[in-house]
Amino acid sequence: HSDVWFWSIPFSEGRCSVGVVASAERFKDKPADLDACLRAFIDETPQLANVLKNAVWDTPARTIGGYSANVKTLHGNGFALLGNAAEFLDPVFSSGVTIAMRSASMAAGVLNRQLQGESVDWETEFAIPLKRGVDTLRAYVEGWYNGTFQSVIFYPESTPDIRRMISAILAGYAWDERNPFVSEPKRRLRMLSEICADGGS
């Protein structure tokens, strides 16, 4: 299903964290018991079920919902929000580390200048540029769930240049405006998705 994805994060000593992210609709026909629910999703995915066939389930499954959120302001008198405190996107592309590192780097530069006695504008030098990259990442997260990005990812005749530009964004270069898929992410992703849906013509 295009609206279902799993994570499997390996730990030491052969243990791993396994979970599923899906739309609320997908849970309606699943067991109410969370452990049974998780295993039902896994059983519908033969490759993952095969990997986990001998797994020992030693930790109860838990659920969390509505975790993507944003805040009204990224800075104020004596504070600047960094990382997930500033913006928490759906983790499908693991953008949390990117946002954490970028926001910290940007804030450190502005703060250093402010501590040196320079006049700084936190909105134009920190908040607006940070949001620009976060909005780029958000476009691809939303595109994953509404199907536009999946049609691009799974298009069999993709071109290396486009793959490179999109891969760069997902690798953390969401602020590089030389990349056309950064400067207008929603519009360009929508156009590319339409081209892929039409068979590349």
N, C-alpha and C positions, 0 to 999 in steps of 0.2 A: 504494500500500500504506500502511496506517495506521501501520506501524512503520518507515517510511523517511522521512527528511527530508534536504534539501540545504541548504547555505549557499552564498552567492555574495557575497563581500565585495569591493567595488570598490577598487582602488588608483589611483595616479596613472598617467598615460600609457596609459590604456586597459587596464591589467592588472587581474586580479582573482584572488582565492583561491576555489576551488571545492572542495567536498567533500560527502561523504554520510555520514549516520549511519543505521545499520540494525542489526537484530537479527542475531545470528550465523547464524541459519537462512537469512537472505536471501543470504548469501555462498556458500552451498553450490553453487549452480548457476552461479556467476560464474567467470571466468578467474582463475587463480592469480596471474598478472602484475597488479600493482597498478594500473598505468596502464590496462590493458585492462579491469580490473574496474570502475574508476571510470567509464570511458566506457560500459560496458555498463549501469550504473545510469542514467547520463544518457540513453542511447538509449531507455530504457524510459519516459522522461518527455518527451513530444513538445515541450512548451513550452520546457523548459530546453535540450533538444537543438537546437531552432531558434535560441535565443539564442546558443548556443556553436558553431554550425555552422562558422564561419570562425575559430575560436579556434586559436591557436598554443600548443601544450602545451610550455612551456619548463622546467617543473620536475617532477621525478619525483614520483609519488604516494607517500604514506607512510600507514602505518596506526598507530592507537593504540587501545587497548581498556582497559576497566576504569578509566576516569578519574574517575568519581564516587566520592568518598571523604569520610570524616569522621574526626575525631580524638577522643581520649579526654578531653582537657581543653582548654579555650580560654584558660586563664590559669594562671599560677603565679608563683613568686617571681621578680620582675623581668621578666616577659614577659606579653604578651597577643597571641593570634593574630588576625590581621585578614584580611579578604578570602578569597581562595582557600586561604590557609594554614589558615584556620579551618574552611572548608567549601567543597568544590568540587562543585557540582551539575552535572548534565548541562546543556550550554549551549543547549538547545533554545529557551529563552526569554531568553537572554542575561542571566541573573540575577547574573553575576559582578560587574559594576560596582555593582549595587545592594548586594550583600553587602559589597563592599569599602568603599563610602562609609558605609554604616550602621554597620558594625563599627568603622571609624575614628572616626566621630563619637561613638559610645557610649563607646569606650575613652578618647578624649581628655577627655570630661567627667569620667569616673571618675578618671583619672590626675591631672587638674588639681586635683581636690578632695583627692586623696591627697597631692600635692605641697604643698598648702596646710596640711597637717597634720591634715586630717579623717580620721576612721575610715571606711573604705569596705569594702563587701563585693562583691568582683569577681564572685562567683557570682550573687548576686541582682540586682546592678546592671548586669552586663554579659553574662555567659554565658547565663543563663536568658532574658532578653528577646531577645538575639540569636537564640538557637535557636528562639524562638517564631516569628519572621518567616521564618527559614530553613525551618522545618518547613512553614509555609504555602506557600512557593515549591516545596518538595519535593512537596507533595500534588498540585500542578498538573503538575509534571514527570512524576511517576509516573502521574497520570491521563492524560497525553498518551500514554504508552506502553501502558497497559492499556486504552485506548480510552474510558474514562469521560469524559475532558475533550474528546476529539475529538467525541463525540456531542453535547456541549453547544455547542462552537464551530460545528459545521456544521449545527446545528438551524435550519431555515429560518424558524421563527416565534419567534425569541428576543425577549425584551422589553428595551427600552432600559435599564431600571434594572439588570437583571442583567448586561447587557453592560458597563455603566458600572462596576459593582462589581468584576467580574472583570478588566476592563481596568486598573482602578486597581492591583490586585495585581501584574499583569504589568508595569506601569509603575514599580513600586518601592514601592508603598504596602502592603507585606506586613506592616507592623507596626501598621496602623490598625485597632484592634479595634472601632471603630464599624461597620466593614464586617462583616456576618455571615459572609461567605465567608473572612474572616481568622480570626475567633474559633473557628470549627469547620470548617476547610477540608475535611478528608476526608469527614466526614459530610454536609456540605451539598453538596459536589461529587457524592458518590454519589447523594444524593436527587435532585439536579437532573438527573443523567444518567439516572436511572430514569424521571423525568417525560418527558424528551426521547425516550427509547426507546419510551415508551407513547404517543407522539404528542401530548404536552402535556396529557394528561388526568390 
